Amino acid sequence: MSLSDDLGRRLRGEAHDVYGWSNAPGDTYSAHSHAYTKILYCVSGSIDFRLADGTVISLGPGDRMELPSGTTHLALVGPGGVHCIEGKK
């Protein structure tokens, strides 16, 4: 079973509305929040999430992040791009 298949199976067991997305190296997401708890797995590449308090969460292949509803965060994609899957808890 590939990493992508394994992570997708895990995520579908703990979240709904599961989908995947990819970004190019250096892409950014400005500060925002969600009205739901986000569960995210990094499938390939890397991405850093910065929380409003300055905490940085760095994800690489196989890493998992659970971001509580209402948590303000921004993101910066690493030098090799990134592919993630996420869902709502």
Secondary structure, DSSP 8 states (H G I E B T S, - for coil): --HHHHHHHHHHHH-EEEEEEEE-TT-EEEEE--SS-EEEEEEEEEEEEEETTS-EEEE-TT-EEEE-TT--EEEEEEEEEEEEEEEE-
